[in-house]
Amino acid sequence: MILSSSPLQGLTDVVFRNLHEEIWGGIDQYFGPYIRLESPKETKKSQLRDTYSTSNKAPTFTPQLLGNQANLLIEEAKSLQEFGFRFIPY
């Protein structure tokens, strides 16, 4: 059985994931909050900061993308891939 952790708005940020992993562990995959890609100007910096955090110690953290413009999705997916992510649900 695979145990996944889904995001809860305002609660499951990088600090929560790191503490949970350190104290309890046992999660096979942590999913991050959606990065909303409505336009380049409207993407929240807090969403990007949480996803691109170098202090993220969760071994299997997976970012998620949400948008309706293919060019923005592809651009962000390439950026995430360059950062080291291999699986990106959209």
N, CA, C and O of each residue as an XYZ file, in Angstrom:
360
protein
N       0.839     -1.177      0.000
C       0.000      0.000      0.000
C       0.888      1.245      0.000
O       1.882      1.314      0.723
N       0.514      2.220     -0.818
C       1.243      3.480     -0.892
C       0.485      4.532     -0.094
O      -0.719      4.714     -0.276
N       1.196      5.220      0.786
C       0.598      6.261      1.615
C       1.062      7.623      1.109
O       2.258      7.915      1.100
N       0.108      8.455      0.688
C       0.415      9.781      0.142
C      -0.124     10.868      1.055
O      -1.120     10.673      1.752
N       0.538     12.005      1.043
C       0.099     13.174      1.801
C      -0.287     14.264      0.810
O       0.537     14.712      0.013
N      -1.541     14.683      0.869
C      -1.989     15.749     -0.030
C      -1.949     17.084      0.718
O      -1.998     17.106      1.948
N      -1.862     18.185     -0.012
C      -1.732     19.483      0.638
C      -3.044     19.985      1.240
O      -4.126     19.744      0.705
N      -2.918     20.681      2.354
C      -4.025     21.411      2.967
C      -3.621     22.879      2.968
O      -2.577     23.233      3.516
N      -4.423     23.722      2.369
C      -4.067     25.126      2.186
C      -3.687     25.790      3.504
O      -4.437     25.750      4.479
N      -2.517     26.395      3.510
C      -2.049     27.132      4.669
C      -1.470     26.278      5.781
O      -1.041     26.819      6.800
N      -1.441     24.965      5.623
C      -0.956     24.091      6.692
C       0.235     23.249      6.266
O       1.231     23.191      6.987
N       0.159     22.610      5.139
C       1.177     21.625      4.761
C       2.265     22.232      3.877
O       2.447     21.833      2.727
N       2.977     23.199      4.436
C       4.072     23.816      3.697
C       5.362     23.029      3.923
O       5.339     21.939      4.496
N       6.469     23.577      3.477
C       7.748     22.878      3.573
C       8.118     22.589      5.030
O       8.696     21.539      5.311
N       7.803     23.487      5.957
C       8.101     23.263      7.375
C       7.313     22.064      7.895
O       7.873     21.204      8.575
N       6.023     22.000      7.582
C       5.190     20.873      8.003
C       5.738     19.561      7.454
O       5.895     18.592      8.198
N       6.031     19.524      6.151
C       6.527     18.285      5.536
C       7.832     17.830      6.172
O       8.016     16.641      6.433
N       8.739     18.770      6.422
C      10.016     18.407      7.034
C       9.819     17.861      8.442
O      10.416     16.847      8.804
N       8.982     18.528      9.241
C       8.730     18.055     10.607
C       8.036     16.700     10.609
O       8.393     15.815     11.387
N       7.053     16.541      9.747
C       6.346     15.265      9.681
C       7.311     14.143      9.308
O       7.281     13.070      9.912
N       8.149     14.383      8.335
C       9.111     13.366      7.895
C      10.110     13.047      9.001
O      10.462     11.885      9.200
N      10.569     14.068      9.720
C      11.551     13.878     10.786
C      10.963     13.136     11.984
O      11.608     12.249     12.543
N       9.742     13.497     12.380
C       9.147     12.926     13.592
C       8.470     11.588     13.332
O       8.707     10.625     14.062
N       7.635     11.512     12.306
C       6.864     10.302     12.065
C       7.309      9.514     10.837
O       7.385      8.286     10.877
N       7.600     10.216      9.755
C       7.971      9.524      8.517
C       6.817      8.673      8.018
O       5.660      8.923      8.358
N       7.128      7.678      7.219
C       6.119      6.735      6.765
C       5.307      7.156      5.557
O       4.495      6.373      5.063
N       5.503      8.372      5.068
C       4.768      8.828      3.888
C       5.584      8.461      2.651
O       6.773      8.771      2.567
N       4.939      7.803      1.699
C       5.629      7.406      0.472
C       5.764      8.560     -0.511
O       6.742      8.630     -1.255
N       4.788      9.468     -0.520
C       4.827     10.576     -1.469
C       4.089     11.779     -0.896
O       2.920     11.693     -0.522
N       4.800     12.902     -0.835
C       4.203     14.166     -0.411
C       3.856     14.969     -1.661
O       4.717     15.200     -2.509
N       2.605     15.393     -1.778
C       2.199     16.250     -2.886
C       2.173     17.690     -2.405
O       1.661     17.983     -1.325
N       2.721     18.579     -3.203
C       2.724     20.000     -2.871
C       1.449     20.668     -3.329
O       0.656     20.078     -4.065
N       1.252     21.899     -2.894
C       0.079     22.642     -3.359
C       0.194     22.931     -4.850
O       1.293     22.985     -5.402
N      -0.947     23.114     -5.490
C      -0.936     23.445     -6.914
C      -0.242     24.783     -7.146
O      -0.455     25.747     -6.411
N       0.578     24.822     -8.166
C       1.111     26.084     -8.656
C       0.137     26.522     -9.738
O       0.060     25.902    -10.799
N      -0.605     27.588     -9.473
C      -1.618     28.060    -10.425
C      -0.961     28.949    -11.472
O      -0.328     29.953    -11.144
N      -1.116     28.573    -12.720
C      -0.471     29.284    -13.821
C      -1.520     29.962    -14.698
O      -1.713     29.579    -15.852
N      -2.191     30.963    -14.152
C      -3.216     31.673    -14.916
C      -2.592     32.699    -15.849
O      -3.071     32.902    -16.965
N      -1.537     33.338    -15.401
C      -0.749     34.246    -16.234
C       0.595     34.407    -15.537
O       0.690     34.181    -14.331
N       1.636     34.792    -16.269
C       2.956     34.916    -15.637
C       2.968     35.884    -14.455
O       3.735     35.694    -13.511
N       2.137     36.905    -14.495
C       2.130     37.907    -13.429
C       1.344     37.457    -12.202
O       1.556     37.991    -11.113
N       0.438     36.485    -12.353
C      -0.455     36.118    -11.259
C       0.017     34.924    -10.432
O      -0.616     34.597     -9.428
N       1.096     34.271    -10.816
C       1.589     33.142    -10.034
C       2.104     33.666     -8.698
O       2.938     34.570     -8.658
N       1.602     33.093     -7.606
C       1.982     33.561     -6.281
C       3.410     33.131     -5.954
O       3.787     31.974     -6.143
N       4.184     34.077     -5.466
C       5.570     33.779     -5.110
C       5.644     32.759     -3.978
O       6.590     31.973     -3.917
N       4.652     32.762     -3.077
C       4.664     31.804     -1.968
C       4.540     30.371     -2.477
O       5.140     29.460     -1.906
N       3.767     30.160     -3.546
C       3.644     28.819     -4.125
C       4.981     28.373     -4.702
O       5.392     27.227     -4.518
N       5.649     29.268     -5.390
C       6.941     28.935     -5.985
C       7.999     28.737     -4.909
O       8.817     27.823     -5.009
N       7.994     29.580     -3.884
C       8.975     29.486     -2.807
C       8.871     28.133     -2.102
O       9.890     27.516     -1.792
N       7.655     27.672     -1.849
C       7.454     26.388     -1.178
C       7.937     25.231     -2.049
O       8.573     24.303     -1.549
N       7.647     25.278     -3.325
C       8.015     24.193     -4.230
C       9.510     24.163     -4.500
O      10.114     23.091     -4.516
N      10.107     25.315     -4.712
C      11.526     25.384     -5.065
C      12.440     25.505     -3.849
O      13.619     25.823     -3.999
N      11.923     25.258     -2.659
C      12.717     25.381     -1.445
C      13.827     24.333     -1.411
O      13.572     23.141     -1.580
N      15.044     24.784     -1.194
C      16.166     23.841     -1.083
C      16.188     23.181      0.290
O      16.938     22.229      0.503
N      15.379     23.671      1.224
C      15.318     23.051      2.545
C      14.272     21.943      2.616
O      14.029     21.396      3.692
N      13.658     21.608      1.502
C      12.649     20.552      1.460
C      13.329     19.198      1.649
O      14.049     18.732      0.766
N      13.099     18.567      2.806
C      13.760     17.300      3.122
C      12.877     16.082      2.872
O      13.320     14.949      3.059
N      11.647     16.300      2.456
C      10.765     15.170      2.145
C      11.360     14.429      0.948
O      11.570     15.033     -0.104
N      11.632     13.141      1.089
C      12.336     12.413      0.026
C      11.561     12.289     -1.279
O      12.168     12.168     -2.343
N      10.254     12.317     -1.217
C       9.457     12.148     -2.436
C       8.411     13.251     -2.546
O       7.210     12.984     -2.548
N       8.875     14.473     -2.635
C       7.988     15.621     -2.785
C       7.644     15.790     -4.259
O       8.530     15.784     -5.113
N       6.355     15.942     -4.555
C       5.889     16.084     -5.930
C       5.102     17.381     -6.082
O       4.047     17.535     -5.465
N       5.595     18.313     -6.891
C       4.832     19.537     -7.144
C       3.672     19.248     -8.092
O       3.678     18.247     -8.808
N       2.677     20.136     -8.090
C       1.525     19.983     -8.982
C       1.291     21.291     -9.728
O       1.436     22.374     -9.160
N       0.930     21.183    -10.999
C       0.655     22.359    -11.821
C      -0.822     22.416    -12.175
O      -1.468     21.388    -12.379
N      -1.346     23.633    -12.245
C      -2.738     23.838    -12.612
C      -2.813     25.073    -13.504
O      -2.378     26.156    -13.112
N      -3.362     24.907    -14.697
C      -3.474     26.038    -15.604
C      -4.201     25.653    -16.873
O      -4.477     24.478    -17.114
N      -4.508     26.648    -17.679
C      -5.214     26.378    -18.928
C      -4.462     26.902    -20.152
O      -5.009     26.952    -21.254
N      -3.208     27.290    -19.947
C      -2.383     27.764    -21.056
C      -1.180     26.831    -21.201
O      -0.302     26.790    -20.339
N      -1.157     26.092    -22.296
C      -0.124     25.078    -22.501
C       1.280     25.655    -22.412
O       2.173     25.021    -21.850
N       1.489     26.839    -22.954
C       2.839     27.408    -22.943
C       3.335     27.667    -21.521
O       4.515     27.460    -21.236
N       2.452     28.115    -20.624
C       2.844     28.338    -19.230
C       3.110     27.020    -18.515
O       4.054     26.919    -17.732
N       2.278     26.001    -18.781
C       2.483     24.684    -18.172
C       3.816     24.082    -18.610
O       4.568     23.565    -17.784
N       4.107     24.147    -19.898
C       5.354     23.582    -20.423
C       6.563     24.325    -19.858
O       7.551     23.705    -19.464
N       6.479     25.636    -19.822
C       7.583     26.447    -19.296
C       7.873     26.106    -17.837
O       9.030     25.925    -17.458
N       6.827     26.018    -17.020
C       7.019     25.708    -15.599
C       7.479     24.267    -15.408
O       8.314     24.002    -14.544
N       6.955     23.335    -16.193
C       7.380     21.932    -16.099
C       8.863     21.795    -16.430
O       9.571     21.030    -15.777
N       9.335     22.517    -17.424
C      10.767     22.491    -17.766
C      11.604     23.050    -16.624
O      12.666     22.516    -16.305
N      11.122     24.124    -16.010
C      11.828     24.719    -14.881
C      11.903     23.745    -13.706
O      12.949     23.611    -13.070
N      10.792     23.067    -13.421
C      10.773     22.078    -12.341
C      11.708     20.910    -12.656
O      12.389     20.401    -11.766
N      11.740     20.492    -13.902
C      12.624     19.400    -14.310
C      14.092     19.808    -14.121
O      14.897     19.012    -13.637
N      14.434     21.023    -14.494
C      15.798     21.517    -14.308
C      16.167     21.583    -12.832
O      17.332     21.411    -12.474
N      15.173     21.835    -11.971
C      15.408     21.892    -10.526
C      15.595     20.497     -9.934
O      16.084     20.360     -8.812
N      15.207     19.456    -10.687
C      15.425     18.092    -10.221
C      14.191     17.230    -10.077
O      14.308     16.049     -9.750
N      13.017     17.778    -10.310
C      11.795     16.984    -10.214
C      11.638     16.129    -11.460
O      11.912     16.584    -12.571
N      11.195     14.883    -11.277
C      11.039     13.966    -12.402
C       9.587     13.637    -12.717
O       9.277     13.221    -13.833
N       8.690     13.817    -11.749
C       7.271     13.512    -11.945
C       6.464     14.745    -11.585
O       6.553     15.242    -10.463
N       5.670     15.248    -12.539
C       4.884     16.459    -12.309
C       3.464     16.234    -12.807
O       3.226     16.283    -14.014
N       2.507     15.987    -11.900
C       1.119     15.847    -12.343
C       0.560     17.206    -12.744
O       0.927     18.232    -12.172
N      -0.311     17.205    -13.708
C      -0.930     18.450    -14.161
C      -2.379     18.217    -14.439
O      -3.088     19.143    -14.834
